């Protein structure tokens, strides 16, 4: 697009590479949505002490998810 300053990584990626990324995202959409739903189901934002176990569970889930990647 004329007049738009895209970030460097976008300017360096080829059309073929972008299509591969988009294809991967489409193929794994259900899994990504599943994982997101699983994570957001944990009540992880709270100032109430009774939710501390939930906060720990959410952080443990995220750590494990990152390790699995």
C-alpha positions as CSV (number, residue, x, y, z in Angstrom):
1,X,0.0,0.0,0.0
2,X,1.3,3.4,-0.9
3,X,2.0,5.6,2.1
4,X,1.8,2.8,4.7
5,X,4.9,2.0,6.6
6,X,4.7,-1.7,7.3
7,X,6.9,-3.2,10.0
8,X,10.2,-4.7,8.7
9,X,9.1,-8.3,9.2
10,X,6.1,-7.8,7.0
11,X,8.2,-6.2,4.3
12,X,10.7,-9.1,4.3
13,X,8.3,-12.0,4.1
14,X,7.4,-13.3,0.6
15,X,3.9,-13.9,-0.6
16,X,4.6,-17.7,-0.5
17,X,5.8,-17.5,3.1
18,X,2.7,-15.5,4.1
19,X,0.5,-18.0,2.3
20,X,2.2,-20.8,4.3
21,X,1.6,-19.0,7.5
22,X,-2.0,-18.4,6.7
23,X,-2.5,-22.0,5.6
24,X,-1.0,-23.2,9.0
25,X,-3.3,-20.8,10.9
26,X,-6.4,-22.0,9.0
27,X,-5.5,-25.7,9.5
28,X,-5.0,-25.2,13.2
29,X,-7.8,-22.8,13.9
30,X,-9.9,-25.2,15.9
31,X,-7.0,-26.2,18.1
32,X,-6.0,-22.5,18.6
33,X,-9.6,-21.7,19.6
34,X,-9.8,-24.7,21.9
35,X,-6.6,-23.7,23.7
36,X,-7.7,-20.1,24.0
37,X,-11.1,-21.2,25.4
38,X,-9.3,-23.5,27.9
39,X,-7.1,-20.7,29.1
40,X,-9.7,-17.9,29.3
41,X,-12.0,-20.3,31.3
42,X,-9.6,-20.0,34.2
43,X,-10.5,-17.0,36.4
44,X,-7.1,-15.5,36.3
45,X,-7.7,-11.8,36.9
46,X,-8.6,-11.1,40.5
47,X,-7.6,-9.1,43.5
48,X,-9.4,-11.5,45.8
49,X,-7.2,-13.8,47.8
50,X,-9.6,-16.7,47.3
51,X,-8.7,-16.8,43.6
52,X,-5.0,-17.2,44.2
53,X,-5.2,-20.9,43.2
54,X,-6.8,-19.9,39.9
55,X,-4.0,-17.5,39.2
56,X,-1.4,-20.2,39.9
57,X,-3.4,-22.6,37.7
58,X,-3.5,-20.1,34.9
59,X,0.2,-19.4,35.1
60,X,1.0,-23.1,35.2
61,X,-1.2,-23.7,32.2
62,X,0.6,-20.9,30.3
63,X,4.1,-22.1,31.2
64,X,3.2,-25.7,30.1
65,X,1.7,-24.4,26.9
66,X,4.8,-22.4,26.1
67,X,7.0,-25.5,26.8
68,X,4.8,-27.6,24.5
69,X,5.3,-25.2,21.6
